[in-house]
Amino acid sequence: MTPIAKGLGLVVLGIALGVALSVAARWPRSEVVYRGDQPATVAYTDDSKHVLALVRRSALLGESHQIVVGRDPSLSYGHRVDIETSAGVKTTEWTTAGVRVLFDSGHELFIPARFFIGGR
């Protein structure tokens, strides 16, 4: 192999490695596409304020969606429910029994309070 070919090969390898690292640094990525706070008119036994979020997680092989409900505003922990829809959240209905999520598609999801109260 000539020095020029070897140098060109290293440049191509460096570019490919740079592109691969750039893509890997951006994946997977999570984005909060909806966030709803527990209203002041609803109280739970743990005396905490809770939040519900619809999180879209993008990865190289596609997207997934998850509902996260809990008392951590950063959403680092809480009750997580994987969902198979990309529909947006139309509204949420908080009651002492739990929270109901109404989607633009007409689907509904109810999460009982016992799954998201308490925690850390």
N, C-alpha and C positions, 0 to 999 in steps of 0.2 A: 504494500500500500504506500502510495506516495505521501509526502508530508502535506501536500495541498488537499488530497482526498481525506486524509486523517483529520485535518483541521476543519474541513467542511462537514465531515461526519460529526465532529464534536459540537459544531455550531447547531446543526440540525437536532442533535440529541438535546442540547441545552434549550432550544426553542420548544421542543416537544415536552420536556420536563417542566418548563415554565408554564406552558398552557395547562398541563395536567394539574400542577399545583394550584394554579389560579382557579380552575374549575372545582377542585376538591375543597378549596378554602370557602367557596360559596355554597356548598352542598353538604348536608341538608340544611335547609333554611326554614325557619318558622316565622309565621306572620299572624298577628291577631287581626282577624277580619271583622269581628264583632265583640263588643264588651258591654255587659250590662251589670249594674250594681244592684244589690238587694235594697229595696226601698226601706225607708225609715219606719214605715207602717207595719213591717214584718220583723219579728224578733225570734231568734232561735235560742235554745237552751245554753249554748256556749257563749252568749252575749258578744258575739263577734259580727262584724260586717263581712258579707260574702260577695264574691264576684263570679260571674259566669262569662266565659269567653269561648268563641269559636276560633280555633287555631288551624291555619292551613300550613301543612308541612310539605315543602317541596324537596324532592330528592331526584337523583338521576333517573330513577325508574318510574317517576310519576308523582302525583300528589296524593296526600291523605288528609283527612279532616278529623278533628277531635274537639269535643266539648270538654272544658275544664271548669269545675266548680269548686270553690274553696275560699278560704279567708286570706290567702296570701295574694296581695295585689300584683306581685311580680309573676304569678302563675307558676312558680318553680315547684310547687306541690299542690295537691288537691285531688279531687275525684275526677278521673279521666274516663271519657266514653268515646271510643272510636265510632265514627259514623261514616256511612257510605253515600254521601251526597255532597255536592258542591253548591247546593242551594244556600242562599243567605238566610240569616235569622230575621224574621219579620218582627217578632216581639218575644218578650219573656213575661211569664206570670209567676210571681213569687207568692207562696202561701206558707203557712207554718208547716204544712205537710211536705213541701218541697218546691221545686221550680219546674215549670213547664216551658219548653222551648217550642215556638211555632215558627216553622220555616216558610220561605216564600213559595216552596213547592206544594204546600198544604200539609206536609207531614208534621207530626208532633212527637216530642220526646219528653217524658216526665222522669225527673231524677228525685227520688225521695230524699228528704232532708237528712235522714240517718246516715247517708253515704258521704255527706260533705260537712257536717258539723263536727266539732272537736278537732282532732288533728294535732299538729305540733303546737 
